């Protein structure tokens, strides 16, 4: 079931707004969408471009699951974004890159950042932050980027508006959230694997303090990447920048 969507003209960060509401006692579920962000953030502390006309939104919800289990929603979020893109662009162009970058024709079009903390009423509050390039492609990205407007499918007149995209994303995420809640993580992981090429082949993982090169060997049951190194040893990567079939 889709959570309601709140549209704000401007905020510093939708994740920050979700956190403020959670710490004030609000439990959600609620999508907080901003037409403009003044301090958007991506993974590993990076700035997330906040061009007007693109989607910036965060789902605030409360869960009784552990932080490790809650982190599984990053996979559900990437699937929800992929389903959103499928409605406007040729589905063959949509893929996911481990762990949660959604690509359009091989270029990044979305960012996902999940944050959490103890809820005043008990349990864990989650802010599932999602940015999607609808009509604008940021020019200061580390990796090649694109937007929906550049790849419209035949018969699609234009990229969705912020309001439309927020509503569609609430619907697609609601489907995956219901599956995760009722069936657990395995169906989410199976669907994610089906959309994620490169999980078996040359791979470079750029971690905080080292860079590893080897061969990707699929994923663990929790979604962590298995990387076989040249000496035959196996490393399990739970976070980092990963490049498939190329050097970092």
Buried (B, 14 or more C-beta within 10 A) or exposed (E): EBBEBBBBEEBBBBBBBBBBBBEEEBBBBBBBBBBBBEEBBBBEEEEBBBBEBBBBBBBBBBBEBEEEBBBBBBBBBBBBBBBBBBBBBBEEBBBBBBBBBBBBBEBBBBBBBBBBEEBEEEBBBBBBBBBBBBBBBBEEBEEEBBBBBBBBBEEBEEBBBBEBBBBBBBBBBBBBBEBBEEEEBEBBBEBBBEBBBBBEEBBBBEBEEEEBBBEBBEBEEBBBBBBBEEEEEEBEBEBBBBBBEEEE
